[in-house]
């Protein structure tokens, strides 16, 4: 009995400690989306700045909706999470976020000092039911949606339009992101090309075009694409492009950078294009959910993630592009290997000729042809249904053969990819 009482007392003590969340920070982020050494460094930095200890509990997710469902139900008291732009909008509209506190006392405010003016303007455009997203979210990484292509088989001109994905010349060598939202947002720009040229509609307005007629137009376009598609992919498309099993990939810039670097090791010339009809930019950002318990540490976490040296480390680790417009960040990713481009929109008005990778940082002339996606709200269900009809059963004899090739190639490629990743990180640090 004595042993039982001691055990019960220990359990009570543990439970009591668990309820004291003032020294625990729960972070919920995408997989492989941080330099993990920064986590323990934050704990040390937080104690230096505040005189208080904190322990980070770090968890990851792979789907926005998985994260959101936990927040909506109130089953998880995460203190800081990193959703995508449209989910930030949904969380704002449903009162699931707490406003940020940018008062850090003697600690520098890295957020407002370094945030790119372009990113701030994009967050201003988010639809938050009367709330400004900049008051509730701070960007983390951003990028574009475009066309990754093999220059051996696809010309620059062919890749300059979204019509490249329905070019029969590339049948069974086309990969499309299995993302209704990202595909719809590009194709609506294509099917409304004439209206855009005539000035009767803007790209920003088209991001809210979800009438039955608009959905039908996009569905018809994608059903012309479908017979040519080798695979609807969430992550494996970039591997197929590197191994020349695919020639065209509708994908994200982050995957494009990874694939281009990996392909170069094999002598394969992959390139990334932003089609002339227009394209979308995307963002992930830090927010503090409604049910957060340690908002003080959460605000300090967001501030720490905006510190230039931490930004640079996270970019080098993940391959994605930070929202930071800090001078140190610009200098870290300036590379004389590339031609000068106009990045005055992102850094400072004087930065009109920066030698940087245009896949990471598009030229202002390209950004002027971009727009940003929004939450589909009540129209989400019918758009997902359209996407299901488009994909249907796309299996054929080639598909099954292809799957076998893919599995074998991925296994053979794994070791090389790890080695190449290590080499690439060292190269970036030298630039």
ZAGU-217669 format. One record per residue (C-alpha): residue number from 1; residue in three letters; x, y, z. Coordinates in steps of 0.5 Angstrom, whole numbers, plus 500, padded with zeros to 3 digits. Each point is the difference from the previous one (the first is absolute). Layout:
ZAGU-217669
seq type c1 c2 c3
NUM Ala X Y Z;
...
//
This chain:
ZAGU-217669
seq type c1 c2 c3
1 Unk 500 500 500;
2 Unk 506 505 502;
3 Unk 503 499 493;
4 Unk 493 501 497;
5 Unk 499 507 503;
6 Unk 507 502 499;
7 Unk 499 498 492;
8 Unk 493 504 501;
9 Unk 504 506 503;
10 Unk 505 500 494;
11 Unk 495 500 495;
12 Unk 496 506 503;
13 Unk 507 504 500;
14 Unk 501 498 493;
15 Unk 493 502 498;
16 Unk 501 507 504;
17 Unk 506 501 496;
18 Unk 497 498 494;
19 Unk 495 506 501;
20 Unk 505 505 501;
21 Unk 501 502 493;
22 Unk 504 506 501;
23 Unk 506 497 499;
24 Unk 498 495 494;
25 Unk 499 503 493;
26 Unk 496 495 495;
27 Unk 502 501 493;
28 Unk 497 497 494;
29 Unk 503 501 494;
30 Unk 501 496 493;
31 Unk 505 495 499;
32 Unk 507 501 498;
33 Unk 499 508 501;
34 Unk 505 502 505;
35 Unk 507 499 502;
36 Unk 499 496 506;
37 Unk 506 503 504;
38 Unk 496 507 500;
39 Unk 495 496 505;
40 Unk 505 499 506;
41 Unk 503 507 498;
42 Unk 493 503 501;
43 Unk 500 497 507;
44 Unk 506 503 502;
45 Unk 499 507 496;
46 Unk 493 501 504;
47 Unk 503 499 507;
48 Unk 505 505 498;
49 Unk 495 505 498;
50 Unk 495 499 505;
51 Unk 503 496 506;
52 Unk 495 494 499;
53 Unk 501 493 498;
54 Unk 496 497 495;
55 Unk 500 493 496;
56 Unk 498 500 493;
57 Unk 495 494 498;
58 Unk 501 499 493;
59 Unk 495 497 495;
60 Unk 499 499 493;
61 Unk 494 499 495;
62 Unk 500 499 492;
63 Unk 493 503 499;
64 Unk 497 507 501;
65 Unk 493 497 502;
66 Unk 503 495 505;
67 Unk 503 505 504;
68 Unk 494 505 499;
69 Unk 495 494 503;
70 Unk 504 500 506;
71 Unk 500 507 501;
72 Unk 492 501 499;
73 Unk 498 494 504;
74 Unk 504 503 506;
75 Unk 503 493 501;
76 Unk 508 503 500;
77 Unk 502 506 503;
78 Unk 506 502 495;
79 Unk 503 506 502;
80 Unk 503 502 493;
81 Unk 498 497 493;
82 Unk 502 501 493;
83 Unk 494 499 495;
84 Unk 500 502 493;
85 Unk 497 507 497;
86 Unk 493 497 499;
87 Unk 499 497 507;
88 Unk 503 506 503;
89 Unk 494 503 497;
90 Unk 495 495 502;
91 Unk 503 500 507;
92 Unk 499 508 500;
93 Unk 493 499 498;
94 Unk 498 495 505;
95 Unk 503 504 506;
96 Unk 505 495 501;
97 Unk 506 504 501;
98 Unk 503 505 505;
99 Unk 503 507 498;
100 Unk 508 500 501;
101 Unk 503 504 505;
102 Unk 507 503 497;
103 Unk 502 504 506;
104 Unk 506 496 503;
105 Unk 503 505 505;
106 Unk 507 500 499;
107 Unk 501 495 495;
108 Unk 500 502 492;
109 Unk 494 500 496;
110 Unk 502 496 494;
111 Unk 493 499 497;
112 Unk 499 507 498;
113 Unk 507 502 499;
114 Unk 501 494 495;
115 Unk 494 498 497;
116 Unk 500 501 492;
117 Unk 495 506 498;
118 Unk 497 495 495;
119 Unk 498 495 505;
120 Unk 497 505 504;
121 Unk 496 503 494;
122 Unk 498 493 498;
123 Unk 497 498 507;
124 Unk 496 507 500;
125 Unk 497 497 494;
126 Unk 498 493 504;
127 Unk 492 500 502;
128 Unk 499 500 507;
129 Unk 493 502 501;
130 Unk 502 507 502;
131 Unk 507 498 503;
132 Unk 507 502 498;
133 Unk 504 493 499;
134 Unk 506 504 502;
135 Unk 497 501 507;
136 Unk 499 493 501;
137 Unk 506 496 495;
138 Unk 507 501 498;
139 Unk 502 497 494;
140 Unk 506 494 500;
141 Unk 501 498 493;
142 Unk 497 501 493;
143 Unk 501 498 493;
144 Unk 496 500 493;
145 Unk 496 495 496;
146 Unk 503 498 493;
147 Unk 503 496 495;
148 Unk 506 495 501;
149 Unk 503 498 494;
150 Unk 505 496 496;
151 Unk 504 504 496;
152 Unk 502 494 495;
153 Unk 493 499 498;
154 Unk 496 506 502;
155 Unk 502 507 497;
156 Unk 499 506 504;
157 Unk 495 503 496;
158 Unk 496 494 501;
159 Unk 501 500 507;
160 Unk 498 507 500;
161 Unk 492 499 500;
162 Unk 496 495 504;
163 Unk 498 497 494;
164 Unk 506 496 501;
165 Unk 496 495 504;
166 Unk 495 498 495;
167 Unk 506 500 494;
168 Unk 499 493 497;
169 Unk 507 500 498;
170 Unk 502 499 508;
171 Unk 494 494 501;
172 Unk 502 496 506;
173 Unk 506 504 502;
174 Unk 495 505 503;
175 Unk 500 501 508;
176 Unk 495 504 503;
177 Unk 499 502 508;
178 Unk 495 496 503;
179 Unk 497 507 503;
180 Unk 493 502 498;
181 Unk 501 507 502;
182 Unk 507 501 497;
183 Unk 498 497 493;
184 Unk 493 504 500;
185 Unk 504 507 501;
186 Unk 504 499 495;
187 Unk 495 497 495;
188 Unk 495 506 501;
189 Unk 505 505 498;
190 Unk 501 496 493;
191 Unk 493 499 499;
192 Unk 499 507 501;
193 Unk 506 502 496;
194 Unk 495 505 495;
195 Unk 497 503 506;
196 Unk 506 502 503;
197 Unk 503 503 494;
198 Unk 494 504 499;
199 Unk 500 503 507;
200 Unk 493 497 502;
201 Unk 503 496 505;
202 Unk 506 500 505;
203 Unk 504 494 502;
204 Unk 498 502 507;
205 Unk 493 500 499;
206 Unk 501 493 496;
207 Unk 502 497 507;
208 Unk 493 501 502;
209 Unk 497 497 494;
210 Unk 496 494 502;
211 Unk 494 500 496;
212 Unk 497 493 497;
213 Unk 502 503 493;
214 Unk 507 502 503;
215 Unk 501 493 503;
216 Unk 497 496 494;
217 Unk 505 504 495;
218 Unk 506 498 504;
219 Unk 498 493 501;
220 Unk 499 500 492;
221 Unk 507 502 499;
222 Unk 503 495 505;
223 Unk 496 495 497;
224 Unk 504 501 494;
225 Unk 506 500 504;
226 Unk 499 493 503;
227 Unk 501 495 495;
228 Unk 507 503 499;
229 Unk 502 500 508;
230 Unk 505 494 502;
231 Unk 498 502 508;
232 Unk 496 504 504;
233 Unk 506 501 506;
234 Unk 501 503 507;
235 Unk 507 500 500;
236 Unk 503 495 495;
237 Unk 500 504 494;
238 Unk 506 503 501;
239 Unk 504 494 501;
240 Unk 497 497 493;
241 Unk 502 507 497;
242 Unk 507 499 502;
243 Unk 501 493 498;
244 Unk 497 502 493;
245 Unk 493 496 501;
246 Unk 496 506 499;
247 Unk 501 506 496;
248 Unk 495 505 502;
249 Unk 498 501 508;
250 Unk 495 505 502;
251 Unk 503 501 507;
252 Unk 502 505 505;
253 Unk 507 504 500;
254 Unk 503 497 506;
255 Unk 499 493 497;
256 Unk 503 503 494;
257 Unk 506 503 503;
258 Unk 501 493 503;
259 Unk 499 496 493;
260 Unk 505 505 497;
261 Unk 505 499 504;
262 Unk 500 493 501;
263 Unk 499 499 492;
264 Unk 507 504 499;
265 Unk 503 495 504;
266 Unk 498 495 494;
267 Unk 501 505 494;
268 Unk 493 501 499;
269 Unk 498 507 499;
270 Unk 493 501 503;
271 Unk 497 507 500;
272 Unk 494 504 504;
273 Unk 496 505 496;
274 Unk 494 504 502;
275 Unk 495 500 495;
276 Unk 498 507 496;
277 Unk 493 499 502;
278 Unk 501 501 507;
279 Unk 502 496 506;
280 Unk 498 500 508;
281 Unk 505 501 505;
282 Unk 499 496 507;
283 Unk 502 501 507;
284 Unk 501 497 507;
285 Unk 499 504 506;
286 Unk 501 499 508;
287 Unk 493 501 504;
288 Unk 498 499 507;
289 Unk 494 496 500;
290 Unk 494 502 505;
291 Unk 501 494 505;
292 Unk 508 502 501;
293 Unk 502 500 507;
294 Unk 507 503 499;
295 Unk 499 506 496;
296 Unk 506 504 503;
297 Unk 505 494 498;
298 Unk 496 500 493;
299 Unk 501 507 498;
300 Unk 507 499 502;
301 Unk 501 494 496;
302 Unk 497 504 494;
303 Unk 505 506 501;
304 Unk 506 495 501;
305 Unk 498 497 493;
306 Unk 500 507 497;
307 Unk 508 501 502;
308 Unk 504 500 494;
309 Unk 505 495 502;
310 Unk 494 495 502;
311 Unk 497 502 493;
312 Unk 506 498 496;
313 Unk 501 493 504;
314 Unk 493 498 499;
315 Unk 500 502 492;
316 Unk 507 496 499;
317 Unk 497 494 504;
318 Unk 493 500 496;
319 Unk 501 503 494;
320 Unk 494 505 500;
321 Unk 500 507 500;
322 Unk 499 504 506;
323 Unk 496 506 500;
324 Unk 505 504 503;
325 Unk 503 507 497;
326 Unk 506 500 504;
327 Unk 506 503 497;
328 Unk 504 494 503;
329 Unk 495 495 497;
330 Unk 501 504 493;
331 Unk 507 499 501;
332 Unk 500 493 502;
333 Unk 497 498 493;
334 Unk 503 505 495;
335 Unk 504 495 495;
336 Unk 504 503 494;
337 Unk 498 494 497;
338 Unk 493 503 498;
339 Unk 499 506 496;
340 Unk 497 506 503;
341 Unk 493 501 502;
342 Unk 495 505 503;
343 Unk 499 498 507;
344 Unk 498 507 502;
345 Unk 493 498 501;
346 Unk 502 495 506;
347 Unk 506 503 503;
348 Unk 502 508 499;
349 Unk 498 505 494;
350 Unk 508 500 499;
351 Unk 500 492 498;
352 Unk 498 501 493;
353 Unk 506 495 498;
354 Unk 502 495 505;
355 Unk 503 493 497;
356 Unk 495 495 503;
357 Unk 497 493 498;
358 Unk 494 503 496;
359 Unk 496 493 502;
360 Unk 501 502 508;
361 Unk 499 508 499;
362 Unk 496 501 493;
363 Unk 502 507 497;
364 Unk 495 505 501;
365 Unk 497 500 493;
366 Unk 498 493 501;
367 Unk 497 501 507;
368 Unk 496 506 496;
369 Unk 496 494 497;
370 Unk 499 496 506;
371 Unk 494 500 505;
372 Unk 498 496 506;
373 Unk 495 495 502;
374 Unk 495 500 505;
375 Unk 496 496 504;
376 Unk 494 496 497;
377 Unk 495 501 506;
378 Unk 493 497 498;
379 Unk 503 498 493;
380 Unk 505 495 502;
381 Unk 496 494 500;
382 Unk 498 501 492;
383 Unk 507 502 498;
384 Unk 502 493 504;
385 Unk 495 496 496;
386 Unk 502 503 493;
387 Unk 507 498 502;
388 Unk 498 493 501;
389 Unk 496 500 494;
390 Unk 506 502 496;
391 Unk 505 495 503;
392 Unk 495 494 499;
393 Unk 504 494 499;
394 Unk 506 502 496;
395 Unk 503 493 500;
396 Unk 502 497 493;
397 Unk 506 495 498;
398 Unk 505 505 500;
399 Unk 498 502 507;
400 Unk 501 493 503;
401 Unk 507 500 497;
402 Unk 502 507 502;
403 Unk 498 498 507;
404 Unk 505 494 500;
405 Unk 505 505 497;
406 Unk 499 505 505;
407 Unk 501 496 506;
408 Unk 506 497 498;
409 Unk 503 507 498;
410 Unk 498 503 507;
411 Unk 504 494 503;
412 Unk 506 501 496;
413 Unk 500 507 501;
414 Unk 499 501 507;
415 Unk 507 499 502;
416 Unk 502 505 495;
417 Unk 495 505 502;
418 Unk 503 500 507;
419 Unk 507 501 498;
420 Unk 498 506 495;
421 Unk 496 503 505;
422 Unk 506 501 504;
423 Unk 504 502 495;
424 Unk 495 506 498;
425 Unk 500 502 507;
426 Unk 507 501 500;
427 Unk 500 504 493;
428 Unk 494 505 503;
429 Unk 505 502 506;
430 Unk 505 502 495;
431 Unk 496 504 496;
//
